[in-house]
Amino acid sequence: MKADTAPQVLPMDQYNSVLVGNLHPPEWRNPEPSGRYDLVVIGAGTAGLVTAAGAAGLGARVALVEKYLLGGDCLNVGCVPSKSIIRSSRAVADISAAAGFGVNLNDTAEVNFPAVMERMRRLRSGLSYHDSVKRFKDLGVDVFLGGLNSPDRILSL
């Protein structure tokens, strides 16, 4: 079964290419289920990934189903991206407050927003292996990319 086309993540630069390659590889083929699973995890966000890894580590037969990108909101649009952008904004605030610490700067801070976003994509890409399809496959988890169309069938998107 083919996992079909990976979700589109823009801009498709080197960092987002790695991200998609780790979290929803375009060439991925869903495994053929063999027998019954001890646990089927629906959704590969933080809770789903921790549950799947823990159960597989204890010897359970685990299936993990994700229709978008492994890592869920935290890696892809929430925690990691927001903290990266917040850190950049704090750097600007620190520079703005430097005079209060006896540090005089000749120029004001200028934010290069495309560079801020590139840094965010680089950091997110670097973390993506930890939530990757390959890592979970290597842990013994059967990873299915697609949605559920009934209680016992996975729909490749």
C-alpha positions as a Markdown table, in Angstrom:
| # | Residue | x | y | z |
|---|---|---|---|---|
| 1 | Met | 0.0 | 0.0 | 0.0 |
| 2 | Lys | 1.4 | 3.4 | -1.0 |
| 3 | Ala | 1.3 | 6.2 | 1.5 |
| 4 | Asp | 0.6 | 8.5 | -1.4 |
| 5 | Thr | 1.8 | 12.1 | -1.7 |
| 6 | Ala | 3.5 | 13.7 | 1.3 |
| 7 | Pro | 1.8 | 16.8 | 2.7 |
| 8 | Gln | 3.1 | 20.0 | 1.1 |
| 9 | Val | 5.2 | 22.1 | 3.4 |
| 10 | Leu | 6.3 | 25.5 | 2.2 |
| 11 | Pro | 8.8 | 26.8 | 1.3 |
| 12 | Met | 10.3 | 23.5 | 0.0 |
| 13 | Asp | 13.8 | 24.5 | 0.9 |
| 14 | Gln | 16.6 | 22.1 | 2.1 |
| 15 | Tyr | 15.2 | 22.1 | 5.7 |
| 16 | Asn | 11.6 | 21.4 | 4.8 |
| 17 | Ser | 12.7 | 18.7 | 2.4 |
| 18 | Val | 14.5 | 16.9 | 5.2 |
| 19 | Leu | 11.5 | 17.5 | 7.5 |
| 20 | Val | 9.1 | 15.9 | 5.0 |
| 21 | Gly | 11.6 | 13.1 | 4.2 |
| 22 | Asn | 11.7 | 12.2 | 7.8 |
| 23 | Leu | 8.1 | 12.6 | 8.9 |
| 24 | His | 6.1 | 11.6 | 5.8 |
| 25 | Pro | 8.6 | 10.2 | 3.2 |
| 26 | Pro | 7.0 | 10.5 | -0.3 |
| 27 | Glu | 8.5 | 7.0 | -1.2 |
| 28 | Trp | 7.0 | 5.3 | 1.9 |
| 29 | Arg | 4.9 | 2.2 | 1.4 |
| 30 | Asn | 2.6 | 1.2 | 4.3 |
| 31 | Pro | 3.4 | -2.3 | 5.6 |
| 32 | Glu | 1.0 | -5.2 | 5.1 |
| 33 | Pro | -0.6 | -5.8 | 8.5 |
| 34 | Ser | 0.1 | -9.3 | 9.8 |
| 35 | Gly | -2.1 | -10.6 | 12.5 |
| 36 | Arg | -3.5 | -8.5 | 15.3 |
| 37 | Tyr | -1.8 | -5.6 | 17.0 |
| 38 | Asp | -1.6 | -5.2 | 20.8 |
| 39 | Leu | -2.0 | -1.5 | 20.3 |
| 40 | Val | -3.1 | 0.8 | 17.5 |
| 41 | Val | -2.1 | 4.4 | 18.1 |
| 42 | Ile | -4.1 | 7.0 | 16.1 |
| 43 | Gly | -2.1 | 10.1 | 15.6 |
| 44 | Ala | 1.7 | 10.6 | 15.8 |
| 45 | Gly | 1.8 | 13.7 | 17.9 |
| 46 | Thr | 3.8 | 13.8 | 21.2 |
| 47 | Ala | 1.4 | 11.5 | 23.1 |
| 48 | Gly | 1.1 | 9.0 | 20.2 |
| 49 | Leu | 4.8 | 8.8 | 19.6 |
| 50 | Val | 5.6 | 8.3 | 23.3 |
| 51 | Thr | 2.9 | 5.7 | 23.6 |
| 52 | Ala | 4.0 | 3.8 | 20.5 |
| 53 | Ala | 7.7 | 3.8 | 21.5 |
| 54 | Gly | 7.0 | 2.8 | 25.0 |
| 55 | Ala | 4.7 | -0.1 | 24.1 |
| 56 | Ala | 7.1 | -1.3 | 21.4 |
| 57 | Gly | 9.9 | -1.2 | 23.9 |
| 58 | Leu | 7.9 | -3.5 | 26.2 |
| 59 | Gly | 7.5 | -6.0 | 23.4 |
| 60 | Ala | 4.0 | -5.0 | 22.2 |
| 61 | Arg | 3.0 | -5.3 | 18.5 |
| 62 | Val | 2.2 | -1.7 | 17.7 |
| 63 | Ala | 0.7 | 0.1 | 14.7 |
| 64 | Leu | 1.0 | 3.9 | 14.4 |
| 65 | Val | -1.4 | 5.7 | 12.1 |
| 66 | Glu | -0.8 | 9.3 | 11.0 |
| 67 | Lys | -2.4 | 11.2 | 8.1 |
| 68 | Tyr | -0.2 | 14.3 | 8.1 |
| 69 | Leu | 3.3 | 14.6 | 9.5 |
| 70 | Leu | 4.7 | 12.6 | 12.4 |
| 71 | Gly | 5.6 | 14.9 | 15.3 |
| 72 | Gly | 2.1 | 16.4 | 15.4 |
| 73 | Asp | 1.5 | 20.1 | 16.3 |
| 74 | Cys | 4.5 | 20.3 | 18.7 |
| 75 | Leu | 7.2 | 19.7 | 16.2 |
| 76 | Asn | 5.5 | 21.1 | 13.1 |
| 77 | Val | 3.5 | 24.1 | 14.0 |
| 78 | Gly | 3.5 | 24.6 | 17.7 |
| 79 | Cys | 6.1 | 24.1 | 20.4 |
| 80 | Val | 9.3 | 24.0 | 18.3 |
| 81 | Pro | 8.5 | 26.8 | 15.8 |
| 82 | Ser | 7.0 | 29.1 | 18.4 |
| 83 | Lys | 9.9 | 28.7 | 20.8 |
| 84 | Ser | 12.4 | 29.4 | 18.0 |
| 85 | Ile | 10.6 | 32.6 | 17.0 |
| 86 | Ile | 10.2 | 33.6 | 20.7 |
| 87 | Arg | 14.0 | 33.2 | 21.2 |
| 88 | Ser | 14.7 | 35.5 | 18.2 |
| 89 | Ser | 12.3 | 38.1 | 19.7 |
| 90 | Arg | 14.0 | 37.9 | 23.1 |
| 91 | Ala | 17.4 | 38.5 | 21.4 |
| 92 | Val | 16.0 | 41.8 | 20.0 |
| 93 | Ala | 14.6 | 42.7 | 23.5 |
| 94 | Asp | 18.0 | 41.9 | 25.1 |
| 95 | Ile | 19.7 | 44.2 | 22.6 |
| 96 | Ser | 17.1 | 46.9 | 23.2 |
| 97 | Ala | 17.8 | 46.7 | 26.9 |
| 98 | Ala | 21.6 | 46.6 | 26.6 |
| 99 | Ala | 22.1 | 50.2 | 27.7 |
| 100 | Gly | 20.6 | 49.4 | 31.0 |
| 101 | Phe | 23.4 | 46.9 | 31.5 |
| 102 | Gly | 26.1 | 49.5 | 30.6 |
| 103 | Val | 26.4 | 48.2 | 27.0 |
| 104 | Asn | 26.1 | 50.8 | 24.4 |
| 105 | Leu | 25.3 | 49.7 | 20.8 |
| 106 | Asn | 25.9 | 52.0 | 17.9 |
| 107 | Asp | 23.1 | 50.6 | 15.8 |
| 108 | Thr | 19.6 | 49.5 | 16.6 |
| 109 | Ala | 18.6 | 45.9 | 16.2 |
| 110 | Glu | 17.2 | 45.1 | 12.8 |
| 111 | Val | 15.1 | 41.9 | 12.4 |
| 112 | Asn | 15.6 | 39.9 | 9.3 |
| 113 | Phe | 12.3 | 37.9 | 9.4 |
| 114 | Pro | 13.2 | 35.5 | 6.5 |
| 115 | Ala | 16.4 | 34.6 | 8.5 |
| 116 | Val | 14.3 | 34.1 | 11.7 |
| 117 | Met | 12.0 | 31.7 | 9.8 |
| 118 | Glu | 15.0 | 29.9 | 8.1 |
| 119 | Arg | 16.5 | 29.4 | 11.6 |
| 120 | Met | 13.2 | 27.9 | 12.8 |
| 121 | Arg | 13.0 | 25.5 | 9.8 |
| 122 | Arg | 16.7 | 24.5 | 10.4 |
| 123 | Leu | 16.0 | 23.7 | 14.1 |
| 124 | Arg | 12.8 | 21.9 | 13.3 |
| 125 | Ser | 14.5 | 19.9 | 10.6 |
| 126 | Gly | 17.3 | 18.9 | 12.9 |
| 127 | Leu | 14.9 | 17.6 | 15.5 |
| 128 | Ser | 12.7 | 15.7 | 13.0 |
| 129 | Tyr | 14.7 | 12.5 | 13.0 |
| 130 | His | 13.6 | 11.8 | 16.6 |
| 131 | Asp | 10.0 | 11.7 | 15.3 |
| 132 | Ser | 10.8 | 10.0 | 12.0 |
| 133 | Val | 9.1 | 7.2 | 10.2 |
| 134 | Lys | 12.5 | 5.4 | 10.0 |
| 135 | Arg | 13.1 | 5.7 | 13.8 |
| 136 | Phe | 9.7 | 4.2 | 14.6 |
| 137 | Lys | 10.1 | 1.5 | 12.1 |
| 138 | Asp | 13.5 | 0.6 | 13.6 |
| 139 | Leu | 11.8 | 0.5 | 17.0 |
| 140 | Gly | 9.5 | -2.2 | 15.6 |
| 141 | Val | 6.4 | -0.1 | 15.1 |
| 142 | Asp | 4.4 | -0.6 | 11.9 |
| 143 | Val | 3.9 | 3.0 | 10.6 |
| 144 | Phe | 0.9 | 3.6 | 8.4 |
| 145 | Leu | 0.6 | 7.0 | 6.7 |
| 146 | Gly | -3.0 | 7.8 | 5.9 |
| 147 | Gly | -6.3 | 8.2 | 7.7 |
| 148 | Leu | -8.8 | 5.7 | 9.0 |
| 149 | Asn | -11.9 | 5.1 | 6.9 |
| 150 | Ser | -13.4 | 2.5 | 9.2 |
| 151 | Pro | -12.4 | 0.9 | 12.5 |
| 152 | Asp | -10.2 | -1.7 | 10.7 |
| 153 | Arg | -9.1 | 0.0 | 7.5 |
| 154 | Ile | -6.5 | 2.6 | 6.7 |
| 155 | Leu | -7.1 | 4.9 | 3.8 |
| 156 | Ser | -3.9 | 6.0 | 2.1 |
| 157 | Leu | -4.2 | 9.7 | 1.3 |
